[in-house]
Protein backbone atom coordinates (compact mmCIF):
# COMPACT_ATOMS: atom_id res chain seq x y z
CA UNK A 1 0.00 0.00 0.00
CA UNK A 2 2.90 2.33 0.79
CA UNK A 3 4.38 1.57 -2.60
CA UNK A 4 1.16 2.54 -4.35
CA UNK A 5 0.97 5.77 -2.38
CA UNK A 6 4.61 6.64 -3.20
CA UNK A 7 3.97 6.00 -6.89
CA UNK A 8 0.98 8.34 -6.93
CA UNK A 9 3.03 11.03 -5.13
CA UNK A 10 5.88 10.65 -7.59
CA UNK A 11 3.57 10.87 -10.63
CA UNK A 12 1.91 13.94 -9.22
CA UNK A 13 5.18 15.79 -8.63
CA UNK A 14 6.37 14.85 -12.12
CA UNK A 15 3.15 16.31 -13.50
CA UNK A 16 3.88 19.50 -11.56
CA UNK A 17 7.38 19.75 -13.02
CA UNK A 18 6.04 19.11 -16.49
CA UNK A 19 2.86 21.18 -16.64
CA UNK A 20 3.10 23.93 -14.03
CA UNK A 21 4.59 26.39 -16.56
CA UNK A 22 1.80 25.72 -19.04
CA UNK A 23 -0.88 26.07 -16.38
CA UNK A 24 0.73 29.23 -15.14
CA UNK A 25 0.77 30.70 -18.66
CA UNK A 26 -2.85 29.75 -19.19
CA UNK A 27 -3.86 31.34 -15.91
CA UNK A 28 -1.79 34.42 -16.56
CA UNK A 29 -3.44 35.18 -19.90
CA UNK A 30 -6.84 34.41 -18.49
CA UNK A 31 -6.63 36.63 -15.42
CA UNK A 32 -3.93 39.06 -16.61
CA UNK A 33 -2.39 39.03 -13.17
CA UNK A 34 0.88 37.33 -12.34
CA UNK A 35 0.27 37.02 -8.60
CA UNK A 36 -3.21 35.71 -9.12
CA UNK A 37 -1.92 33.32 -11.77
CA UNK A 38 0.67 32.00 -9.31
CA UNK A 39 -2.02 31.47 -6.69
CA UNK A 40 -4.19 29.74 -9.26
CA UNK A 41 -1.37 27.33 -10.12
CA UNK A 42 -0.88 26.50 -6.45
CA UNK A 43 -4.65 26.08 -5.96
CA UNK A 44 -4.96 23.94 -9.07
CA UNK A 45 -2.29 21.46 -8.00
CA UNK A 46 -3.56 21.44 -4.40
CA UNK A 47 -7.07 20.59 -5.58
CA UNK A 48 -5.81 17.88 -7.92
CA UNK A 49 -3.84 16.31 -5.07
CA UNK A 50 -6.89 16.41 -2.79
CA UNK A 51 -8.82 14.59 -5.49
CA UNK A 52 -6.09 11.95 -5.80
CA UNK A 53 -5.73 11.62 -2.05
CA UNK A 54 -9.43 10.78 -1.75
CA UNK A 55 -8.97 7.90 -4.15
CA UNK A 56 -9.95 9.70 -7.36
CA UNK A 57 -8.65 8.36 -10.65
CA UNK A 58 -7.28 10.56 -13.44
CA UNK A 59 -6.79 9.27 -16.98
CA UNK A 60 -5.34 12.40 -18.59
CA UNK A 61 -3.54 14.54 -16.01
CA UNK A 62 -2.90 17.43 -18.40
CA UNK A 63 -6.56 17.78 -19.39
CA UNK A 64 -7.58 17.37 -15.76
CA UNK A 65 -5.22 20.16 -14.66
CA UNK A 66 -6.69 22.53 -17.26
CA UNK A 67 -10.20 21.59 -16.20
CA UNK A 68 -9.47 22.37 -12.54
CA UNK A 69 -7.64 25.58 -13.45
CA UNK A 70 -10.55 26.61 -15.63
CA UNK A 71 -13.02 26.15 -12.77
CA UNK A 72 -10.81 28.17 -10.46
CA UNK A 73 -10.57 30.96 -13.05
CA UNK A 74 -14.37 31.01 -13.29
CA UNK A 75 -14.49 31.33 -9.50
CA UNK A 76 -11.93 34.11 -9.75
CA UNK A 77 -14.10 36.06 -12.18
CA UNK A 78 -17.10 35.54 -9.99
CA UNK A 79 -15.22 37.24 -7.20
CA UNK A 80 -14.28 40.00 -9.63
CA UNK A 81 -10.82 40.54 -8.34
CA UNK A 82 -9.10 41.76 -11.40
CA UNK A 83 -6.15 44.05 -11.42
CA UNK A 84 -5.09 46.41 -14.15
CA UNK A 85 -2.52 45.55 -16.76
CA UNK A 86 -0.50 48.55 -15.76
CA UNK A 87 0.07 47.04 -12.36
CA UNK A 88 1.11 43.86 -14.09
CA UNK A 89 3.74 45.67 -16.11
CA UNK A 90 5.12 47.19 -12.96
CA UNK A 91 5.33 43.87 -11.19
CA UNK A 92 8.93 42.95 -10.42
CA UNK A 93 8.16 39.27 -10.21
CA UNK A 94 7.10 39.19 -13.82
CA UNK A 95 10.35 37.58 -14.88
CA UNK A 96 11.53 41.04 -15.59
CA UNK A 97 13.85 41.10 -18.51
CA UNK A 98 16.83 43.33 -18.61
CA UNK A 99 15.98 46.60 -20.21
CA UNK A 100 17.58 45.80 -23.47
CA UNK A 101 15.86 47.04 -26.63
CA UNK A 102 14.83 43.50 -27.55
CA UNK A 103 13.33 42.80 -24.15
CA UNK A 104 11.38 46.03 -24.15
CA UNK A 105 9.94 45.15 -27.51
CA UNK A 106 9.02 41.69 -26.30
CA UNK A 107 7.31 43.10 -23.25
CA UNK A 108 5.28 45.50 -25.35
CA UNK A 109 4.14 42.63 -27.59
CA UNK A 110 3.00 40.65 -24.57
CA UNK A 111 1.20 43.74 -23.42
CA UNK A 112 -0.53 43.99 -26.78
CA UNK A 113 -1.43 40.31 -26.68
CA UNK A 114 -3.02 40.50 -23.24
CA UNK A 115 -4.84 43.67 -24.16
CA UNK A 116 -6.20 42.11 -27.33
CA UNK A 117 -7.28 39.00 -25.50
CA UNK A 118 -8.97 41.11 -22.83
CA UNK A 119 -11.07 42.69 -25.56
CA UNK A 120 -12.48 39.31 -26.48
CA UNK A 121 -15.53 37.89 -24.77
CA UNK A 122 -14.50 35.37 -22.14
CA UNK A 123 -15.73 32.31 -24.07
CA UNK A 124 -13.62 33.38 -27.09
CA UNK A 125 -10.64 34.37 -24.98
CA UNK A 126 -10.67 30.99 -23.27
CA UNK A 127 -10.55 28.92 -26.49
CA UNK A 128 -7.95 31.19 -28.09
CA UNK A 129 -5.64 30.80 -25.09
CA UNK A 130 -6.16 27.06 -25.00
CA UNK A 131 -5.56 26.66 -28.71
CA UNK A 132 -2.74 29.14 -29.43
CA UNK A 133 -1.01 29.69 -26.09
CA UNK A 134 -1.48 26.29 -24.41
CA UNK A 135 -1.22 24.43 -27.71
CA UNK A 136 -4.12 22.15 -26.92
CA UNK A 137 -5.84 20.25 -29.72
CA UNK A 138 -9.54 20.74 -30.47
CA UNK A 139 -10.17 17.30 -29.01
CA UNK A 140 -8.38 18.18 -25.79
CA UNK A 141 -10.27 21.46 -25.50
CA UNK A 142 -13.56 19.67 -26.05
CA UNK A 143 -12.66 17.20 -23.27
CA UNK A 144 -11.71 19.98 -20.86
CA UNK A 145 -14.79 22.02 -21.67
CA UNK A 146 -16.98 18.92 -21.85
CA UNK A 147 -18.38 20.13 -25.15
CA UNK A 148 -18.47 18.65 -28.65
CA UNK A 149 -15.47 19.15 -30.92
CA UNK A 150 -17.76 20.83 -33.41
CA UNK A 151 -18.89 23.42 -30.88
CA UNK A 152 -15.26 24.14 -29.95
CA UNK A 153 -14.24 24.50 -33.62
CA UNK A 154 -17.09 26.91 -34.34
CA UNK A 155 -16.23 29.03 -31.33
CA UNK A 156 -12.57 29.02 -32.22
CA UNK A 157 -13.36 30.16 -35.75
CA UNK A 158 -15.50 33.01 -34.46
CA UNK A 159 -12.86 33.96 -31.89
CA UNK A 160 -10.16 34.08 -34.59
CA UNK A 161 -12.31 36.35 -36.77
CA UNK A 162 -13.02 38.56 -33.81
CA UNK A 163 -9.33 38.76 -32.97
CA UNK A 164 -8.43 39.62 -36.57
CA UNK A 165 -11.06 42.29 -36.46
CA UNK A 166 -9.56 43.78 -33.30
CA UNK A 167 -6.07 43.62 -34.67
CA UNK A 168 -7.35 44.86 -38.03
CA UNK A 169 -5.53 42.13 -39.91
CA UNK B 1 0.05 46.58 -39.94
CA UNK B 2 -0.17 42.90 -40.75
CA UNK B 3 0.16 40.51 -37.90
CA UNK B 4 0.52 36.75 -38.17
CA UNK B 5 -1.63 35.23 -35.40
CA UNK B 6 0.70 32.29 -34.83
CA UNK B 7 3.66 34.57 -34.49
CA UNK B 8 1.59 36.89 -32.40
CA UNK B 9 0.80 34.13 -29.92
CA UNK B 10 4.34 32.78 -30.13
CA UNK B 11 5.41 35.65 -27.94
CA UNK B 12 3.36 34.18 -25.10
CA UNK B 13 5.98 31.47 -24.70
CA UNK B 14 8.25 33.99 -23.06
CA UNK B 15 5.84 34.04 -20.13
CA UNK B 16 6.88 31.54 -17.49
CA UNK B 17 7.04 30.92 -13.81
CA UNK B 18 9.98 32.34 -11.95
CA UNK B 19 12.14 29.48 -10.69
CA UNK B 20 11.80 30.64 -7.08
CA UNK B 21 8.03 30.63 -7.23
CA UNK B 22 7.92 27.29 -8.98
CA UNK B 23 10.19 25.75 -6.35
CA UNK B 24 8.25 27.49 -3.59
CA UNK B 25 4.94 25.97 -4.74
CA UNK B 26 6.59 22.58 -5.17
CA UNK B 27 7.85 22.61 -1.58
CA UNK B 28 4.42 23.61 -0.32
CA UNK B 29 2.86 20.81 -2.34
CA UNK B 30 5.33 18.28 -0.95
CA UNK B 31 4.39 19.34 2.58
CA UNK B 32 0.71 19.18 1.68
CA UNK B 33 1.17 15.70 0.21
CA UNK B 34 2.74 14.50 3.48
CA UNK B 35 -0.14 15.99 5.46
CA UNK B 36 -2.78 14.57 3.13
CA UNK B 37 -1.75 11.02 2.26
CA UNK B 38 -3.50 9.03 -0.42
CA UNK B 39 -6.34 6.79 0.66
CA UNK B 40 -5.44 3.52 -1.04
CA UNK B 41 -8.49 1.51 0.12
CA UNK B 42 -9.93 1.24 -3.34
CA UNK B 43 -6.63 0.08 -4.71
CA UNK B 44 -6.39 -2.43 -1.88
CA UNK B 45 -9.90 -3.72 -2.46
CA UNK B 46 -9.24 -4.02 -6.17
CA UNK B 47 -6.16 -6.08 -5.31
CA UNK B 48 -8.26 -8.24 -3.00
CA UNK B 49 -10.68 -8.92 -5.82
CA UNK B 50 -7.77 -9.86 -7.99
CA UNK B 51 -6.46 -12.15 -5.26
CA UNK B 52 -9.81 -13.94 -5.21
CA UNK B 53 -9.58 -14.43 -8.92
CA UNK B 54 -6.06 -15.84 -8.64
CA UNK B 55 -7.13 -18.07 -5.73
CA UNK B 56 -10.13 -19.40 -7.64
CA UNK B 57 -8.15 -20.04 -10.79
CA UNK B 58 -5.52 -21.94 -8.81
CA UNK B 59 -8.10 -24.14 -7.10
CA UNK B 60 -10.25 -25.10 -10.05
CA UNK B 61 -11.00 -28.60 -8.74
CA UNK B 62 -12.13 -27.34 -5.37
CA UNK B 63 -14.19 -24.58 -6.97
CA UNK B 64 -15.86 -27.12 -9.28
CA UNK B 65 -16.73 -29.37 -6.35
CA UNK B 66 -18.12 -26.42 -4.41
CA UNK B 67 -20.11 -25.36 -7.43
CA UNK B 68 -21.61 -28.85 -7.84
CA UNK B 69 -22.41 -28.98 -4.12
CA UNK B 70 -24.04 -25.57 -4.40
CA UNK B 71 -26.13 -26.56 -7.43
CA UNK B 72 -27.20 -29.90 -5.92
CA UNK B 73 -27.91 -28.28 -2.57
CA UNK B 74 -30.00 -25.50 -4.01
CA UNK B 75 -31.91 -27.93 -6.26
CA UNK B 76 -32.64 -30.11 -3.22
CA UNK B 77 -33.74 -27.07 -1.28
CA UNK B 78 -36.00 -25.91 -4.10
CA UNK B 79 -37.46 -29.41 -4.40
CA UNK B 80 -38.56 -29.40 -0.74
CA UNK B 81 -41.55 -27.16 -1.45
CA UNK B 82 -42.79 -29.12 -4.47
CA UNK B 83 -46.01 -31.13 -4.82
CA UNK B 84 -46.83 -34.25 -6.84
CA UNK B 85 -46.84 -33.34 -10.53
CA UNK B 86 -44.19 -30.61 -10.07
CA UNK B 87 -40.91 -30.78 -11.98
CA UNK B 88 -38.67 -31.34 -8.94
CA UNK B 89 -41.03 -33.59 -6.95
CA UNK B 90 -38.96 -36.65 -7.92
CA UNK B 91 -35.87 -35.01 -6.40
CA UNK B 92 -37.78 -34.46 -3.16
CA UNK B 93 -39.01 -38.06 -2.75
CA UNK B 94 -36.30 -40.07 -4.52
CA UNK B 95 -33.19 -38.13 -3.45
CA UNK B 96 -33.84 -35.80 -0.49
CA UNK B 97 -35.98 -38.20 1.52
CA UNK B 98 -34.04 -41.32 0.56
CA UNK B 99 -30.73 -39.71 1.59
CA UNK B 100 -32.17 -38.47 4.88
CA UNK B 101 -33.63 -41.95 5.50
CA UNK B 102 -30.14 -43.44 5.24
CA UNK B 103 -29.08 -41.53 8.33
CA UNK B 104 -32.00 -42.69 10.46
CA UNK B 105 -31.10 -45.39 12.99
CA UNK B 106 -32.97 -46.99 15.91
CA UNK B 107 -36.62 -47.94 16.11
CA UNK B 108 -37.83 -44.72 17.75
CA UNK B 109 -36.10 -42.57 15.17
CA UNK B 110 -37.36 -44.77 12.35
CA UNK B 111 -40.92 -44.45 13.63
CA UNK B 112 -40.52 -40.72 13.88
CA UNK B 113 -39.07 -40.44 10.36
CA UNK B 114 -41.89 -42.52 8.88
CA UNK B 115 -44.42 -40.39 10.68
CA UNK B 116 -42.79 -37.31 9.24
CA UNK B 117 -42.99 -38.79 5.76
CA UNK B 118 -46.66 -39.67 6.28
CA UNK B 119 -47.29 -36.12 7.47
CA UNK B 120 -45.50 -34.72 4.42
CA UNK B 121 -47.74 -36.76 2.09
CA UNK B 122 -50.77 -35.62 4.04
CA UNK B 123 -49.74 -31.98 3.69
CA UNK B 124 -49.32 -32.57 -0.05
CA UNK B 125 -52.87 -33.96 -0.32
CA UNK B 126 -54.15 -30.89 1.55
CA UNK B 127 -52.26 -28.44 -0.66
CA UNK B 128 -53.26 -30.13 -3.90
CA UNK B 129 -56.89 -30.24 -2.75
CA UNK B 130 -56.78 -26.55 -1.83
CA UNK B 131 -55.36 -25.72 -5.26
CA UNK B 132 -58.01 -27.96 -6.84
CA UNK B 133 -55.49 -30.05 -8.75
CA UNK B 134 -55.60 -33.35 -6.88
CA UNK B 135 -56.18 -36.07 -9.44
CA UNK B 136 -57.58 -39.48 -8.56
CA UNK B 137 -54.24 -41.15 -9.33
CA UNK B 138 -52.33 -38.72 -7.13
CA UNK B 139 -54.83 -39.17 -4.31
CA UNK B 140 -54.56 -42.95 -4.47
CA UNK B 141 -50.78 -42.85 -4.72
CA UNK B 142 -50.42 -40.50 -1.75
CA UNK B 143 -52.88 -42.52 0.28
CA UNK B 144 -50.90 -45.67 -0.48
CA UNK B 145 -47.70 -43.98 0.62
CA UNK B 146 -49.28 -42.72 3.84
CA UNK B 147 -50.48 -46.23 4.66
CA UNK B 148 -47.03 -47.56 3.91
CA UNK B 149 -45.31 -45.02 6.18
CA UNK B 150 -47.80 -45.45 9.01
CA UNK B 151 -47.34 -49.23 8.75
CA UNK B 152 -43.62 -48.77 9.23
CA UNK B 153 -44.18 -46.38 12.13
CA UNK B 154 -46.60 -48.82 13.74
CA UNK B 155 -44.10 -51.60 13.26
CA UNK B 156 -41.43 -49.51 14.96
CA UNK B 157 -43.60 -49.03 18.07
CA UNK B 158 -44.30 -52.78 18.40
CA UNK B 159 -47.89 -52.90 17.24
CA UNK B 160 -47.36 -55.04 14.18
CA UNK B 161 -48.98 -58.12 15.68
CA UNK B 162 -52.06 -56.22 16.72
CA UNK B 163 -52.49 -55.06 13.15
CA UNK B 164 -51.75 -58.29 11.37
CA UNK B 165 -55.15 -59.91 11.97
CA UNK B 166 -57.09 -56.93 10.68
CA UNK B 167 -58.11 -55.82 7.25
CA UNK B 168 -55.56 -53.24 6.06
CA UNK B 169 -57.94 -50.33 5.52
CA UNK B 170 -57.60 -46.83 6.90
CA UNK B 171 -60.70 -47.24 9.03
CA UNK B 172 -59.42 -50.43 10.62
CA UNK B 173 -56.13 -48.72 11.49
CA UNK B 174 -57.87 -45.76 13.05
CA UNK B 175 -60.17 -48.03 15.01
CA UNK B 176 -57.29 -50.15 16.23
CA UNK B 177 -55.28 -47.18 17.36
CA UNK B 178 -58.25 -45.53 19.04
CA UNK B 179 -59.07 -48.73 20.87
CA UNK B 180 -55.47 -48.91 22.02
CA UNK B 181 -55.69 -45.40 23.29
CA UNK B 182 -58.90 -46.05 25.22
CA UNK B 183 -57.46 -49.17 26.82
CA UNK B 184 -54.58 -47.31 28.32
CA UNK B 185 -53.74 -49.71 31.12
CA UNK B 186 -53.53 -52.95 29.17
CA UNK B 187 -51.72 -51.07 26.40
CA UNK B 188 -49.12 -49.79 28.81
CA UNK B 189 -48.76 -53.31 30.18
CA UNK B 190 -48.25 -54.79 26.73
CA UNK B 191 -45.80 -52.10 25.82
CA UNK B 192 -44.10 -52.37 29.17
CA UNK B 193 -43.64 -56.09 28.76
CA UNK B 194 -42.39 -55.71 25.20
CA UNK B 195 -40.02 -52.93 26.12
CA UNK B 196 -38.86 -54.71 29.22
CA UNK B 197 -37.96 -57.79 27.25
CA UNK B 198 -36.10 -55.73 24.67
CA UNK B 199 -34.24 -53.80 27.28
CA UNK B 200 -33.33 -56.87 29.25
CA UNK B 201 -31.83 -58.31 26.10
CA UNK B 202 -29.42 -55.42 25.87
CA UNK B 203 -28.81 -55.48 29.63
CA UNK B 204 -30.79 -52.44 30.66
CA UNK B 205 -33.17 -52.79 33.61
CA UNK B 206 -34.21 -49.32 34.38
CA UNK B 207 -37.91 -48.70 35.04
CA UNK B 208 -37.56 -45.02 34.28
CA UNK B 209 -36.21 -45.77 30.82
CA UNK B 210 -39.09 -48.17 30.21
CA UNK B 211 -41.58 -45.51 31.24
CA UNK B 212 -40.01 -42.97 28.88
CA UNK B 213 -40.10 -45.43 26.01
CA UNK B 214 -43.75 -46.19 26.64
CA UNK B 215 -44.56 -42.50 26.72
CA UNK B 216 -42.76 -42.02 23.43
CA UNK B 217 -44.67 -44.96 21.95
CA UNK B 218 -47.91 -43.35 23.06
CA UNK B 219 -46.91 -40.12 21.37
CA UNK B 220 -46.28 -41.98 18.15
CA UNK B 221 -49.69 -43.70 18.39
CA UNK B 222 -51.33 -40.30 18.87
CA UNK B 223 -49.55 -38.93 15.83
CA UNK B 224 -50.55 -41.88 13.68
CA UNK B 225 -54.14 -41.57 14.84
CA UNK B 226 -54.16 -37.87 14.00
CA UNK B 227 -52.79 -38.54 10.51
CA UNK B 228 -55.30 -41.27 9.77
CA UNK B 229 -58.14 -39.14 11.08
CA UNK B 230 -57.05 -36.36 8.82
CA UNK B 231 -57.14 -38.67 5.83
CA UNK B 232 -60.58 -39.79 6.92
CA UNK B 233 -61.71 -36.17 7.17
CA UNK B 234 -60.52 -35.45 3.66
CA UNK B 235 -62.35 -38.52 2.42
CA UNK B 236 -65.48 -37.50 4.32
CA UNK B 237 -65.37 -33.97 2.87
CA UNK B 238 -65.11 -35.42 -0.63
CA UNK B 239 -68.03 -37.77 -0.07
CA UNK B 240 -70.16 -34.90 1.30
CA UNK B 241 -69.34 -32.82 -1.76
CA UNK B 242 -70.34 -35.64 -4.12
CA UNK B 243 -73.55 -36.24 -2.18
CA UNK B 244 -74.42 -32.56 -2.50
CA UNK B 245 -73.93 -32.77 -6.26
CA UNK B 246 -76.23 -35.77 -6.48
CA UNK B 247 -78.90 -33.99 -4.42
CA UNK B 248 -78.68 -31.04 -6.81
CA UNK B 249 -79.04 -33.34 -9.78
CA UNK B 250 -82.05 -35.02 -8.20
CA UNK B 251 -83.70 -31.68 -7.52
CA UNK B 252 -83.30 -30.79 -11.17
CA UNK B 253 -84.82 -34.10 -12.23
CA UNK B 254 -87.85 -33.74 -9.95
CA UNK B 255 -88.40 -30.20 -11.12
CA UNK B 256 -88.22 -31.41 -14.71
CA UNK B 257 -90.77 -34.13 -14.03
CA UNK B 258 -93.11 -31.63 -12.41
CA UNK B 259 -92.77 -29.36 -15.45
CA UNK B 260 -93.59 -32.21 -17.81
CA UNK B 261 -96.72 -33.26 -15.95
CA UNK B 262 -98.41 -29.99 -15.21
CA UNK B 263 -99.88 -26.90 -16.87
CA UNK B 264 -101.17 -25.98 -20.27
CA UNK B 265 -97.97 -24.50 -21.63
CA UNK B 266 -96.67 -27.94 -22.38
CA UNK B 267 -94.18 -26.88 -25.02
CA UNK B 268 -92.32 -24.42 -22.81
CA UNK B 269 -92.48 -26.82 -19.86
CA UNK B 270 -91.00 -29.56 -21.99
CA UNK B 271 -88.20 -27.27 -23.03
CA UNK B 272 -87.50 -26.34 -19.41
CA UNK B 273 -87.58 -30.00 -18.36
CA UNK B 274 -85.16 -30.87 -21.13
CA UNK B 275 -82.71 -28.22 -19.86
CA UNK B 276 -83.00 -29.44 -16.26
CA UNK B 277 -82.38 -33.04 -17.25
CA UNK B 278 -79.29 -32.05 -19.23
CA UNK B 279 -78.00 -30.09 -16.25
CA UNK B 280 -78.54 -33.07 -13.95
CA UNK B 281 -76.76 -35.35 -16.39
CA UNK B 282 -73.82 -33.00 -16.55
CA UNK B 283 -73.51 -32.95 -12.76
CA UNK B 284 -73.69 -36.73 -12.55
CA UNK B 285 -71.14 -37.21 -15.31
CA UNK B 286 -68.70 -34.92 -13.53
CA UNK B 287 -68.80 -36.86 -10.28
CA UNK B 288 -65.44 -38.65 -9.89
CA UNK B 289 -65.53 -42.38 -10.44
CA UNK B 290 -64.21 -45.05 -8.05
CA UNK B 291 -65.32 -43.22 -4.97
CA UNK B 292 -65.09 -46.39 -2.87
CA UNK B 293 -68.32 -45.27 -1.24
CA UNK B 294 -71.14 -47.64 -1.84
CA UNK B 295 -73.85 -45.11 -1.01
CA UNK B 296 -72.49 -42.56 -3.48
CA UNK B 297 -72.01 -45.09 -6.22
CA UNK B 298 -75.60 -46.29 -5.76
CA UNK B 299 -76.93 -42.73 -5.70
CA UNK B 300 -75.00 -41.90 -8.84
CA UNK B 301 -76.36 -44.92 -10.67
CA UNK B 302 -79.89 -44.21 -9.51
CA UNK B 303 -79.65 -40.54 -10.59
CA UNK B 304 -78.48 -41.53 -14.06
CA UNK B 305 -81.29 -44.07 -14.38
CA UNK B 306 -83.81 -41.55 -13.15
CA UNK B 307 -82.70 -38.90 -15.61
CA UNK B 308 -82.90 -41.38 -18.50
CA UNK B 309 -86.37 -42.45 -17.37
CA UNK B 310 -87.60 -38.84 -17.09
CA UNK B 311 -86.13 -37.92 -20.44
CA UNK B 312 -87.89 -40.86 -22.10
CA UNK B 313 -91.14 -39.92 -20.40
CA UNK B 314 -90.71 -36.31 -21.51
CA UNK B 315 -89.99 -37.15 -25.13
CA UNK B 316 -93.02 -39.47 -25.27
CA UNK B 317 -95.28 -36.82 -23.83
CA UNK B 318 -93.88 -34.28 -26.25
CA UNK B 319 -94.74 -36.45 -29.24
CA UNK B 320 -98.32 -37.07 -27.93
CA UNK B 321 -98.85 -33.33 -27.50
CA UNK B 322 -97.52 -32.59 -30.97
CA UNK B 323 -99.92 -35.23 -32.48
CA UNK B 324 -102.84 -33.70 -30.61
CA UNK B 325 -102.02 -30.30 -31.96
CA UNK B 326 -102.10 -31.63 -35.54
Boltz contact constraints between the chains, C-beta under 6 A:
constraints:
  - contact:
      token1: [A, 1]
      token2: [B, 40]
      max_distance: 6.0
  - contact:
      token1: [A, 4]
      token2: [B, 40]
      max_distance: 6.0
  - contact:
      token1: [A, 4]
      token2: [B, 43]
      max_distance: 6.0
  - contact:
      token1: [A, 5]
      token2: [B, 38]
      max_distance: 6.0
  - contact:
      token1: [A, 5]
      token2: [B, 40]
      max_distance: 6.0
  - contact:
      token1: [A, 8]
      token2: [B, 38]
      max_distance: 6.0
  - contact:
      token1: [A, 9]
      token2: [B, 33]
      max_distance: 6.0
  - contact:
      token1: [A, 20]
      token2: [B, 22]
      max_distance: 6.0
  - contact:
      token1: [A, 21]
      token2: [B, 16]
      max_distance: 6.0
  - contact:
      token1: [A, 21]
      token2: [B, 17]
      max_distance: 6.0
  - contact:
      token1: [A, 24]
      token2: [B, 17]
      max_distance: 6.0
  - contact:
      token1: [A, 25]
      token2: [B, 15]
      max_distance: 6.0
  - contact:
      token1: [A, 28]
      token2: [B, 15]
      max_distance: 6.0
  - contact:
      token1: [A, 38]
      token2: [B, 21]
      max_distance: 6.0
  - contact:
      token1: [A, 42]
      token2: [B, 25]
      max_distance: 6.0
  - contact:
      token1: [A, 45]
      token2: [B, 29]
      max_distance: 6.0
  - contact:
      token1: [A, 53]
      token2: [B, 36]
      max_distance: 6.0
  - contact:
      token1: [A, 53]
      token2: [B, 38]
      max_distance: 6.0
  - contact:
      token1: [A, 55]
      token2: [B, 39]
      max_distance: 6.0
  - contact:
      token1: [A, 55]
      token2: [B, 42]
      max_distance: 6.0
  - contact:
      token1: [A, 95]
      token2: [B, 18]
      max_distance: 6.0
  - contact:
      token1: [A, 106]
      token2: [B, 14]
      max_distance: 6.0
  - contact:
      token1: [A, 109]
      token2: [B, 11]
      max_distance: 6.0
  - contact:
      token1: [A, 110]
      token2: [B, 11]
      max_distance: 6.0
  - contact:
      token1: [A, 132]
      token2: [B, 9]
      max_distance: 6.0
  - contact:
      token1: [A, 133]
      token2: [B, 9]
      max_distance: 6.0
  - contact:
      token1: [A, 133]
      token2: [B, 12]
      max_distance: 6.0
  - contact:
      token1: [A, 167]
      token2: [B, 3]
      max_distance: 6.0
  - contact:
      token1: [A, 169]
      token2: [B, 3]
      max_distance: 6.0
